[in-house]
């Protein structure tokens, strides 16, 4: 399962509203090759489900992930920070053995 914190939920809903996303919009998360640690996180708003997608709902937010990415993201918590050390969505991934300083890439 992939979960969201209250802060991430609040920010996602705020951004979806600001971007005039339709009511059926959801958060799509995934993993792509690249970044300084080998794999990088992907997060976008989407409205189209694909046959291989895994769908989760936490705190009223729908989160969708493709099957391959899910292998890397199982158990991950999506958070949002607006602190001095950086601002944005963060992936708290228990599967990552190493992350880069910016938190946008990881290795398993």
Buried (B, 14 or more C-beta within 10 A) or exposed (E): EBBBBEBBBBBBBEBBEEEEBEEEBBBBBBBEEEBBBEBBBBBEBBEEEEEEBBEBEBBEBBBBBBEEBBEBBBEBBBBBBEEEEEEEBBBBBEEBEEBBEEBBBBBE
